[in-house]
Amino acid sequence: MTSMTSMTNRRTTTTHRIALIPGDGIGNEVIPAARRVLDTVAARHGLGFTYETFDWSCERYADLGAMMPDDGLDQLRGHDAILLGAVGYPGVPDHVSLWGLLIPIRRGFQQYVNLRPIRVFEGVPSPLRDAGPGDVDLVVVRENVEGEYGEIGGRLGRGLPEEMAVQEAVFTRKGVTRVLDYAFALAERRGGRLTSATKSNGIIHTMPFWDELVAERAAAHPEVAWDQEHIDALAAKFVLDPRRFDVVVASNLFGDILSDLAAAVAGSIGIAPAANLNPERDFPSMFEPVHGSAPDIAGRGIANPLGAIWSAAMMLDHLGHPEAATHVTDAIATVLAKTPVRTPDLGGTATTEEFTDALLELLR
């Protein structure tokens, strides 16, 4: 673990403590890019950041048998926010890496809202012919700490013909209600439309319960027009007509799948950001790109840094600096629309550093 402090200027009035967890693969390449952006924006907006970097990763697991130390949450607790790169690498099973780092942070810090904005930018063509810039601008609000990703269950008769696995989904009134209230309030601030993902025609207990709570909370938000869609039909409509959606609220599993699908609709999962929010701010929230560790390109210096940079912009907004956040997202839109600089996932040849440099020129 190392400690580093950003350069700030005389106008600095607010300093935030940021925990950096580069993690695995290209996380080690995109987090430094996001940090460069944060420091540049800080100089323009009178902010300061101090950083503490944690080497928690699959490499640490291979060396020490744990993704993070036993007191990991206590080490993070005093920070204002967490910026994560990626988790996962060949040789370490995904359930080990995720349940050893990412999920304990989400649950230990009650980051029950996973917020994933999706936008088609000018200069990044969608694979869908009718999804142009300005057509697709939606947010998936995913319940982040319970639902289908529960810990209740187990394996019986390992290795025997009658071997079985049981996995229980957990939906609580408190857990569902609070994420629905967040989603409805977000819809009030945006386009006034909300879609709930369900599968109550096939999942007999949890999804009818989810539907009942959606209707209940909708009554408290009469200015929001809402509907519900079965997840299979909703996935099809994300492809056939993504322009119709504004805020989509979904359970843990459904939200996970829908947000990755929507990122692909927008042209590249390398751009997509995510925020793991504790709205009450009792604990630090965590921000991360969606793209994963991408071991096939790790170490080559060609990773797209925009997912991490957009995640850093979401962090700025959460920390109470919406103008600085907009400064970053406007620069992202401009570099994509007005310059030819592209990383290979976007059809170009630029390195991570070259792409970041082009963005920094706009921010300065």
Contacts in CASP RR format, 6 or more apart in sequence:
PFRMAT RR
TARGET T0000
AUTHOR 0000-0000-0000
METHOD contacts of the structure
MODEL  1
MTSMTSMTNRRTTTTHRIALIPGDGIGNEVIPAARRVLDTVAARHGLGFT
YETFDWSCERYADLGAMMPDDGLDQLRGHDAILLGAVGYPGVPDHVSLWG
LLIPIRRGFQQYVNLRPIRVFEGVPSPLRDAGPGDVDLVVVRENVEGEYG
EIGGRLGRGLPEEMAVQEAVFTRKGVTRVLDYAFALAERRGGRLTSATKS
NGIIHTMPFWDELVAERAAAHPEVAWDQEHIDALAAKFVLDPRRFDVVVA
SNLFGDILSDLAAAVAGSIGIAPAANLNPERDFPSMFEPVHGSAPDIAGR
GIANPLGAIWSAAMMLDHLGHPEAATHVTDAIATVLAKTPVRTPDLGGTA
TTEEFTDALLELLR
1 52 0 8 1.000
1 53 0 8 1.000
1 54 0 8 1.000
1 55 0 8 1.000
1 75 0 8 1.000
2 52 0 8 1.000
2 53 0 8 1.000
3 50 0 8 1.000
3 51 0 8 1.000
3 52 0 8 1.000
3 53 0 8 1.000
4 50 0 8 1.000
4 51 0 8 1.000
4 52 0 8 1.000
4 53 0 8 1.000
5 50 0 8 1.000
5 51 0 8 1.000
6 35 0 8 1.000
6 38 0 8 1.000
6 39 0 8 1.000
6 42 0 8 1.000
6 48 0 8 1.000
6 49 0 8 1.000
6 50 0 8 1.000
6 51 0 8 1.000
7 39 0 8 1.000
7 43 0 8 1.000
8 15 0 8 1.000
8 42 0 8 1.000
8 43 0 8 1.000
8 46 0 8 1.000
8 47 0 8 1.000
8 48 0 8 1.000
8 49 0 8 1.000
9 43 0 8 1.000
9 46 0 8 1.000
11 46 0 8 1.000
12 42 0 8 1.000
12 46 0 8 1.000
12 47 0 8 1.000
12 48 0 8 1.000
13 46 0 8 1.000
13 47 0 8 1.000
14 46 0 8 1.000
14 47 0 8 1.000
14 48 0 8 1.000
14 321 0 8 1.000
15 47 0 8 1.000
15 48 0 8 1.000
15 49 0 8 1.000
15 50 0 8 1.000
16 47 0 8 1.000
16 48 0 8 1.000
16 49 0 8 1.000
16 50 0 8 1.000
16 80 0 8 1.000
16 81 0 8 1.000
16 319 0 8 1.000
17 49 0 8 1.000
17 50 0 8 1.000
17 52 0 8 1.000
17 78 0 8 1.000
17 79 0 8 1.000
17 80 0 8 1.000
18 38 0 8 1.000
18 49 0 8 1.000
18 50 0 8 1.000
18 51 0 8 1.000
18 52 0 8 1.000
18 79 0 8 1.000
18 80 0 8 1.000
18 81 0 8 1.000
18 82 0 8 1.000
18 83 0 8 1.000
18 315 0 8 1.000
19 51 0 8 1.000
19 52 0 8 1.000
19 54 0 8 1.000
19 75 0 8 1.000
19 76 0 8 1.000
19 79 0 8 1.000
19 81 0 8 1.000
19 82 0 8 1.000
19 83 0 8 1.000
19 284 0 8 1.000
20 31 0 8 1.000
20 35 0 8 1.000
20 51 0 8 1.000
20 52 0 8 1.000
20 53 0 8 1.000
20 54 0 8 1.000
20 82 0 8 1.000
20 83 0 8 1.000
21 31 0 8 1.000
21 53 0 8 1.000
21 54 0 8 1.000
21 56 0 8 1.000
21 82 0 8 1.000
21 83 0 8 1.000
21 84 0 8 1.000
21 85 0 8 1.000
21 101 0 8 1.000
22 28 0 8 1.000
22 31 0 8 1.000
22 32 0 8 1.000
22 53 0 8 1.000
22 55 0 8 1.000
22 57 0 8 1.000
22 85 0 8 1.000
22 86 0 8 1.000
23 55 0 8 1.000
23 56 0 8 1.000
23 57 0 8 1.000
23 58 0 8 1.000
23 84 0 8 1.000
23 85 0 8 1.000
23 86 0 8 1.000
23 87 0 8 1.000
23 101 0 8 1.000
23 293 0 8 1.000
24 57 0 8 1.000
24 58 0 8 1.000
24 59 0 8 1.000
24 86 0 8 1.000
24 87 0 8 1.000
24 88 0 8 1.000
24 89 0 8 1.000
24 97 0 8 1.000
24 293 0 8 1.000
24 295 0 8 1.000
24 298 0 8 1.000
25 86 0 8 1.000
25 88 0 8 1.000
25 89 0 8 1.000
25 293 0 8 1.000
25 294 0 8 1.000
25 295 0 8 1.000
25 298 0 8 1.000
25 299 0 8 1.000
26 85 0 8 1.000
26 86 0 8 1.000
26 291 0 8 1.000
26 292 0 8 1.000
26 293 0 8 1.000
26 294 0 8 1.000
26 297 0 8 1.000
26 298 0 8 1.000
26 299 0 8 1.000
26 303 0 8 1.000
27 85 0 8 1.000
27 86 0 8 1.000
27 289 0 8 1.000
27 292 0 8 1.000
27 293 0 8 1.000
27 298 0 8 1.000
27 303 0 8 1.000
27 308 0 8 1.000
28 85 0 8 1.000
28 298 0 8 1.000
28 299 0 8 1.000
29 298 0 8 1.000
29 299 0 8 1.000
29 301 0 8 1.000
29 303 0 8 1.000
29 305 0 8 1.000
29 352 0 8 1.000
30 85 0 8 1.000
30 86 0 8 1.000
30 289 0 8 1.000
30 303 0 8 1.000
30 304 0 8 1.000
30 305 0 8 1.000
30 307 0 8 1.000
30 308 0 8 1.000
30 309 0 8 1.000
30 352 0 8 1.000
31 83 0 8 1.000
31 84 0 8 1.000
31 85 0 8 1.000
31 308 0 8 1.000
33 305 0 8 1.000
33 308 0 8 1.000
33 309 0 8 1.000
33 352 0 8 1.000
33 353 0 8 1.000
33 355 0 8 1.000
33 356 0 8 1.000
34 83 0 8 1.000
34 305 0 8 1.000
34 308 0 8 1.000
34 309 0 8 1.000
34 311 0 8 1.000
34 312 0 8 1.000
35 51 0 8 1.000
35 83 0 8 1.000
35 312 0 8 1.000
36 356 0 8 1.000
36 360 0 8 1.000
37 309 0 8 1.000
37 312 0 8 1.000
37 328 0 8 1.000
37 356 0 8 1.000
37 359 0 8 1.000
37 360 0 8 1.000
37 363 0 8 1.000
38 49 0 8 1.000
38 312 0 8 1.000
38 316 0 8 1.000
39 49 0 8 1.000
40 360 0 8 1.000
40 363 0 8 1.000
40 364 0 8 1.000
41 47 0 8 1.000
41 316 0 8 1.000
41 324 0 8 1.000
41 327 0 8 1.000
41 328 0 8 1.000
41 363 0 8 1.000
42 48 0 8 1.000
42 49 0 8 1.000
42 324 0 8 1.000
44 324 0 8 1.000
44 327 0 8 1.000
44 363 0 8 1.000
44 364 0 8 1.000
45 321 0 8 1.000
45 323 0 8 1.000
45 324 0 8 1.000
45 327 0 8 1.000
47 321 0 8 1.000
47 324 0 8 1.000
52 79 0 8 1.000
54 68 0 8 1.000
54 75 0 8 1.000
54 76 0 8 1.000
56 67 0 8 1.000
56 68 0 8 1.000
56 72 0 8 1.000
56 101 0 8 1.000
57 67 0 8 1.000
57 87 0 8 1.000
57 89 0 8 1.000
57 101 0 8 1.000
58 67 0 8 1.000
58 87 0 8 1.000
58 88 0 8 1.000
58 89 0 8 1.000
58 91 0 8 1.000
58 92 0 8 1.000
58 97 0 8 1.000
59 89 0 8 1.000
60 66 0 8 1.000
60 67 0 8 1.000
60 68 0 8 1.000
61 67 0 8 1.000
61 92 0 8 1.000
61 96 0 8 1.000
61 97 0 8 1.000
61 100 0 8 1.000
62 92 0 8 1.000
66 100 0 8 1.000
67 87 0 8 1.000
67 96 0 8 1.000
67 97 0 8 1.000
67 100 0 8 1.000
67 101 0 8 1.000
68 100 0 8 1.000
68 101 0 8 1.000
68 104 0 8 1.000
69 75 0 8 1.000
73 104 0 8 1.000
73 105 0 8 1.000
73 108 0 8 1.000
73 109 0 8 1.000
76 82 0 8 1.000
76 105 0 8 1.000
76 109 0 8 1.000
76 284 0 8 1.000
77 109 0 8 1.000
77 283 0 8 1.000
77 284 0 8 1.000
78 284 0 8 1.000
79 284 0 8 1.000
80 284 0 8 1.000
80 319 0 8 1.000
81 284 0 8 1.000
81 285 0 8 1.000
81 286 0 8 1.000
81 287 0 8 1.000
81 315 0 8 1.000
81 318 0 8 1.000
81 319 0 8 1.000
82 105 0 8 1.000
82 284 0 8 1.000
82 285 0 8 1.000
82 286 0 8 1.000
82 287 0 8 1.000
83 286 0 8 1.000
83 287 0 8 1.000
83 288 0 8 1.000
83 308 0 8 1.000
83 311 0 8 1.000
83 312 0 8 1.000
83 315 0 8 1.000
84 102 0 8 1.000
84 286 0 8 1.000
84 287 0 8 1.000
84 288 0 8 1.000
85 288 0 8 1.000
85 289 0 8 1.000
85 292 0 8 1.000
85 308 0 8 1.000
86 288 0 8 1.000
86 289 0 8 1.000
86 291 0 8 1.000
86 292 0 8 1.000
86 293 0 8 1.000
86 294 0 8 1.000
87 97 0 8 1.000
87 98 0 8 1.000
87 101 0 8 1.000
87 102 0 8 1.000
87 292 0 8 1.000
87 293 0 8 1.000
88 94 0 8 1.000
88 97 0 8 1.000
88 98 0 8 1.000
88 292 0 8 1.000
88 293 0 8 1.000
88 295 0 8 1.000
89 97 0 8 1.000
89 293 0 8 1.000
89 295 0 8 1.000
90 295 0 8 1.000
103 149 0 8 1.000
105 111 0 8 1.000
105 276 0 8 1.000
105 286 0 8 1.000
106 114 0 8 1.000
106 144 0 8 1.000
106 145 0 8 1.000
106 276 0 8 1.000
106 286 0 8 1.000
107 145 0 8 1.000
108 283 0 8 1.000
109 278 0 8 1.000
109 283 0 8 1.000
109 284 0 8 1.000
109 285 0 8 1.000
109 286 0 8 1.000
110 145 0 8 1.000
110 278 0 8 1.000
110 280 0 8 1.000
110 282 0 8 1.000
110 283 0 8 1.000
111 144 0 8 1.000
111 145 0 8 1.000
111 276 0 8 1.000
111 277 0 8 1.000
111 278 0 8 1.000
111 283 0 8 1.000
111 285 0 8 1.000
111 286 0 8 1.000
112 143 0 8 1.000
112 144 0 8 1.000
112 145 0 8 1.000
112 146 0 8 1.000
112 175 0 8 1.000
112 178 0 8 1.000
112 179 0 8 1.000
112 277 0 8 1.000
112 278 0 8 1.000
112 279 0 8 1.000
113 141 0 8 1.000
113 142 0 8 1.000
113 143 0 8 1.000
113 144 0 8 1.000
113 179 0 8 1.000
113 182 0 8 1.000
113 275 0 8 1.000
113 276 0 8 1.000
113 277 0 8 1.000
113 278 0 8 1.000
113 279 0 8 1.000
114 141 0 8 1.000
114 142 0 8 1.000
114 143 0 8 1.000
114 144 0 8 1.000
114 255 0 8 1.000
114 256 0 8 1.000
114 259 0 8 1.000
114 274 0 8 1.000
114 275 0 8 1.000
114 276 0 8 1.000
114 277 0 8 1.000
115 139 0 8 1.000
115 140 0 8 1.000
115 141 0 8 1.000
115 142 0 8 1.000
115 274 0 8 1.000
115 275 0 8 1.000
115 277 0 8 1.000
115 314 0 8 1.000
116 139 0 8 1.000
116 140 0 8 1.000
116 142 0 8 1.000
116 255 0 8 1.000
116 259 0 8 1.000
116 262 0 8 1.000
116 263 0 8 1.000
116 272 0 8 1.000
116 273 0 8 1.000
116 274 0 8 1.000
116 275 0 8 1.000
116 290 0 8 1.000
117 137 0 8 1.000
117 138 0 8 1.000
117 139 0 8 1.000
117 273 0 8 1.000
117 310 0 8 1.000
117 314 0 8 1.000
118 136 0 8 1.000
118 137 0 8 1.000
118 138 0 8 1.000
118 139 0 8 1.000
118 140 0 8 1.000
118 259 0 8 1.000
118 262 0 8 1.000
118 263 0 8 1.000
118 265 0 8 1.000
118 266 0 8 1.000
118 272 0 8 1.000
119 134 0 8 1.000
119 136 0 8 1.000
119 137 0 8 1.000
119 138 0 8 1.000
119 266 0 8 1.000
120 126 0 8 1.000
120 131 0 8 1.000
120 132 0 8 1.000
120 133 0 8 1.000
120 134 0 8 1.000
120 135 0 8 1.000
120 136 0 8 1.000
120 137 0 8 1.000
120 265 0 8 1.000
120 266 0 8 1.000
120 267 0 8 1.000
121 133 0 8 1.000
121 266 0 8 1.000
121 271 0 8 1.000
121 332 0 8 1.000
121 333 0 8 1.000
121 336 0 8 1.000
121 337 0 8 1.000
122 133 0 8 1.000
122 333 0 8 1.000
122 336 0 8 1.000
122 337 0 8 1.000
123 133 0 8 1.000
123 336 0 8 1.000
123 337 0 8 1.000
124 266 0 8 1.000
124 267 0 8 1.000
124 268 0 8 1.000
124 271 0 8 1.000
124 336 0 8 1.000
124 346 0 8 1.000
125 132 0 8 1.000
125 267 0 8 1.000
126 132 0 8 1.000
126 136 0 8 1.000
126 265 0 8 1.000
126 266 0 8 1.000
126 267 0 8 1.000
127 264 0 8 1.000
127 265 0 8 1.000
127 267 0 8 1.000
128 239 0 8 1.000
128 242 0 8 1.000
128 265 0 8 1.000
130 241 0 8 1.000
130 243 0 8 1.000
131 242 0 8 1.000
131 243 0 8 1.000
131 265 0 8 1.000
131 266 0 8 1.000
133 337 0 8 1.000
135 242 0 8 1.000
135 243 0 8 1.000
136 242 0 8 1.000
136 243 0 8 1.000
136 262 0 8 1.000
136 265 0 8 1.000
136 266 0 8 1.000
137 246 0 8 1.000
138 242 0 8 1.000
138 245 0 8 1.000
138 246 0 8 1.000
138 247 0 8 1.000
138 248 0 8 1.000
138 262 0 8 1.000
139 186 0 8 1.000
139 190 0 8 1.000
139 246 0 8 1.000
139 247 0 8 1.000
139 248 0 8 1.000
140 248 0 8 1.000
140 249 0 8 1.000
140 250 0 8 1.000
140 255 0 8 1.000
140 258 0 8 1.000
140 259 0 8 1.000
140 262 0 8 1.000
141 179 0 8 1.000
141 182 0 8 1.000
141 183 0 8 1.000
141 186 0 8 1.000
141 247 0 8 1.000
141 248 0 8 1.000
141 249 0 8 1.000
141 250 0 8 1.000
142 179 0 8 1.000
142 249 0 8 1.000
142 250 0 8 1.000
142 251 0 8 1.000
142 252 0 8 1.000
142 254 0 8 1.000
142 255 0 8 1.000
142 256 0 8 1.000
142 258 0 8 1.000
142 259 0 8 1.000
143 175 0 8 1.000
143 176 0 8 1.000
143 179 0 8 1.000
143 249 0 8 1.000
143 250 0 8 1.000
143 251 0 8 1.000
143 252 0 8 1.000
143 255 0 8 1.000
144 179 0 8 1.000
144 252 0 8 1.000
144 276 0 8 1.000
145 175 0 8 1.000
145 252 0 8 1.000
146 170 0 8 1.000
146 171 0 8 1.000
146 172 0 8 1.000
146 175 0 8 1.000
146 252 0 8 1.000
147 169 0 8 1.000
147 170 0 8 1.000
147 171 0 8 1.000
147 206 0 8 1.000
147 251 0 8 1.000
147 252 0 8 1.000
147 253 0 8 1.000
148 167 0 8 1.000
148 169 0 8 1.000
148 251 0 8 1.000
148 252 0 8 1.000
148 253 0 8 1.000
149 252 0 8 1.000
149 253 0 8 1.000
150 167 0 8 1.000
150 168 0 8 1.000
150 169 0 8 1.000
150 170 0 8 1.000
152 167 0 8 1.000
152 168 0 8 1.000
152 170 0 8 1.000
153 165 0 8 1.000
153 166 0 8 1.000
153 167 0 8 1.000
153 168 0 8 1.000
154 165 0 8 1.000
154 166 0 8 1.000
154 167 0 8 1.000
155 163 0 8 1.000
155 164 0 8 1.000
155 165 0 8 1.000
155 166 0 8 1.000
156 163 0 8 1.000
156 164 0 8 1.000
156 165 0 8 1.000
156 166 0 8 1.000
157 163 0 8 1.000
157 164 0 8 1.000
169 206 0 8 1.000
171 206 0 8 1.000
171 209 0 8 1.000
171 210 0 8 1.000
171 251 0 8 1.000
173 213 0 8 1.000
176 209 0 8 1.000
176 210 0 8 1.000
176 213 0 8 1.000
177 213 0 8 1.000
177 216 0 8 1.000
177 217 0 8 1.000
178 279 0 8 1.000
179 249 0 8 1.000
180 213 0 8 1.000
180 214 0 8 1.000
180 217 0 8 1.000
180 249 0 8 1.000
181 217 0 8 1.000
181 220 0 8 1.000
182 277 0 8 1.000
182 279 0 8 1.000
183 194 0 8 1.000
183 247 0 8 1.000
183 249 0 8 1.000
184 194 0 8 1.000
184 217 0 8 1.000
184 218 0 8 1.000
184 220 0 8 1.000
184 221 0 8 1.000
184 224 0 8 1.000
184 226 0 8 1.000
185 221 0 8 1.000
186 247 0 8 1.000
187 193 0 8 1.000
187 194 0 8 1.000
187 221 0 8 1.000
187 224 0 8 1.000
187 226 0 8 1.000
187 246 0 8 1.000
187 247 0 8 1.000
188 221 0 8 1.000
188 223 0 8 1.000
188 224 0 8 1.000
190 246 0 8 1.000
190 247 0 8 1.000
191 246 0 8 1.000
191 247 0 8 1.000
192 223 0 8 1.000
192 224 0 8 1.000
192 225 0 8 1.000
192 246 0 8 1.000
192 247 0 8 1.000
193 224 0 8 1.000
193 225 0 8 1.000
193 226 0 8 1.000
193 245 0 8 1.000
193 246 0 8 1.000
193 247 0 8 1.000
194 218 0 8 1.000
194 224 0 8 1.000
194 225 0 8 1.000
194 226 0 8 1.000
194 227 0 8 1.000
194 246 0 8 1.000
194 247 0 8 1.000
194 248 0 8 1.000
194 249 0 8 1.000
195 226 0 8 1.000
195 227 0 8 1.000
195 228 0 8 1.000
195 229 0 8 1.000
195 234 0 8 1.000
195 245 0 8 1.000
195 246 0 8 1.000
195 247 0 8 1.000
195 248 0 8 1.000
195 249 0 8 1.000
196 210 0 8 1.000
196 211 0 8 1.000
196 214 0 8 1.000
196 226 0 8 1.000
196 227 0 8 1.000
196 228 0 8 1.000
196 229 0 8 1.000
196 248 0 8 1.000
196 249 0 8 1.000
196 250 0 8 1.000
197 228 0 8 1.000
197 229 0 8 1.000
197 231 0 8 1.000
197 234 0 8 1.000
197 248 0 8 1.000
197 249 0 8 1.000
197 250 0 8 1.000
197 251 0 8 1.000
197 254 0 8 1.000
197 255 0 8 1.000
197 258 0 8 1.000
198 207 0 8 1.000
198 210 0 8 1.000
198 211 0 8 1.000
198 214 0 8 1.000
198 228 0 8 1.000
198 229 0 8 1.000
198 230 0 8 1.000
198 231 0 8 1.000
199 207 0 8 1.000
199 230 0 8 1.000
199 231 0 8 1.000
199 232 0 8 1.000
199 254 0 8 1.000
200 207 0 8 1.000
200 208 0 8 1.000
200 210 0 8 1.000
200 211 0 8 1.000
200 230 0 8 1.000
201 230 0 8 1.000
206 251 0 8 1.000
210 251 0 8 1.000
211 228 0 8 1.000
214 226 0 8 1.000
214 228 0 8 1.000
214 249 0 8 1.000
218 224 0 8 1.000
218 226 0 8 1.000
229 237 0 8 1.000
231 250 0 8 1.000
231 254 0 8 1.000
231 257 0 8 1.000
231 258 0 8 1.000
234 248 0 8 1.000
234 258 0 8 1.000
235 257 0 8 1.000
235 258 0 8 1.000
235 261 0 8 1.000
237 244 0 8 1.000
237 245 0 8 1.000
238 245 0 8 1.000
238 258 0 8 1.000
238 261 0 8 1.000
238 262 0 8 1.000
238 265 0 8 1.000
239 261 0 8 1.000
239 265 0 8 1.000
242 262 0 8 1.000
242 265 0 8 1.000
248 255 0 8 1.000
248 258 0 8 1.000
250 258 0 8 1.000
259 272 0 8 1.000
259 274 0 8 1.000
259 290 0 8 1.000
260 269 0 8 1.000
260 272 0 8 1.000
260 290 0 8 1.000
263 269 0 8 1.000
263 270 0 8 1.000
263 271 0 8 1.000
263 272 0 8 1.000
263 290 0 8 1.000
266 272 0 8 1.000
268 304 0 8 1.000
268 345 0 8 1.000
268 346 0 8 1.000
269 290 0 8 1.000
269 291 0 8 1.000
270 289 0 8 1.000
270 290 0 8 1.000
270 291 0 8 1.000
270 304 0 8 1.000
270 306 0 8 1.000
270 307 0 8 1.000
270 345 0 8 1.000
271 304 0 8 1.000
271 306 0 8 1.000
271 307 0 8 1.000
271 310 0 8 1.000
272 289 0 8 1.000
272 290 0 8 1.000
272 291 0 8 1.000
272 307 0 8 1.000
272 310 0 8 1.000
273 287 0 8 1.000
273 288 0 8 1.000
273 289 0 8 1.000
273 290 0 8 1.000
273 307 0 8 1.000
273 308 0 8 1.000
273 310 0 8 1.000
273 311 0 8 1.000
273 313 0 8 1.000
273 314 0 8 1.000
274 287 0 8 1.000
274 288 0 8 1.000
274 289 0 8 1.000
274 290 0 8 1.000
274 311 0 8 1.000
274 314 0 8 1.000
275 285 0 8 1.000
275 286 0 8 1.000
275 287 0 8 1.000
275 311 0 8 1.000
275 314 0 8 1.000
275 315 0 8 1.000
275 318 0 8 1.000
276 285 0 8 1.000
276 286 0 8 1.000
276 287 0 8 1.000
276 288 0 8 1.000
277 285 0 8 1.000
277 318 0 8 1.000
278 284 0 8 1.000
278 285 0 8 1.000
285 315 0 8 1.000
285 318 0 8 1.000
287 311 0 8 1.000
287 312 0 8 1.000
287 314 0 8 1.000
287 315 0 8 1.000
287 318 0 8 1.000
288 308 0 8 1.000
288 311 0 8 1.000
289 307 0 8 1.000
289 308 0 8 1.000
289 310 0 8 1.000
289 311 0 8 1.000
290 307 0 8 1.000
291 303 0 8 1.000
291 304 0 8 1.000
291 307 0 8 1.000
294 303 0 8 1.000
297 303 0 8 1.000
297 344 0 8 1.000
301 351 0 8 1.000
301 352 0 8 1.000
301 353 0 8 1.000
302 343 0 8 1.000
302 344 0 8 1.000
302 350 0 8 1.000
302 351 0 8 1.000
302 352 0 8 1.000
303 343 0 8 1.000
303 352 0 8 1.000
304 343 0 8 1.000
304 345 0 8 1.000
304 346 0 8 1.000
304 352 0 8 1.000
304 355 0 8 1.000
305 343 0 8 1.000
305 352 0 8 1.000
305 355 0 8 1.000
305 356 0 8 1.000
306 332 0 8 1.000
306 355 0 8 1.000
309 328 0 8 1.000
309 332 0 8 1.000
309 356 0 8 1.000
309 359 0 8 1.000
310 328 0 8 1.000
310 329 0 8 1.000
310 332 0 8 1.000
312 328 0 8 1.000
313 324 0 8 1.000
313 325 0 8 1.000
313 326 0 8 1.000
313 328 0 8 1.000
313 329 0 8 1.000
313 332 0 8 1.000
314 325 0 8 1.000
316 322 0 8 1.000
316 324 0 8 1.000
316 325 0 8 1.000
316 328 0 8 1.000
317 325 0 8 1.000
327 363 0 8 1.000
328 363 0 8 1.000
331 359 0 8 1.000
331 362 0 8 1.000
331 363 0 8 1.000
332 359 0 8 1.000
334 362 0 8 1.000
335 341 0 8 1.000
335 355 0 8 1.000
335 358 0 8 1.000
335 359 0 8 1.000
335 362 0 8 1.000
339 358 0 8 1.000
341 350 0 8 1.000
341 354 0 8 1.000
341 355 0 8 1.000
341 358 0 8 1.000
342 348 0 8 1.000
342 349 0 8 1.000
342 350 0 8 1.000
342 355 0 8 1.000
343 350 0 8 1.000
343 351 0 8 1.000
343 352 0 8 1.000
343 355 0 8 1.000
350 358 0 8 1.000
END
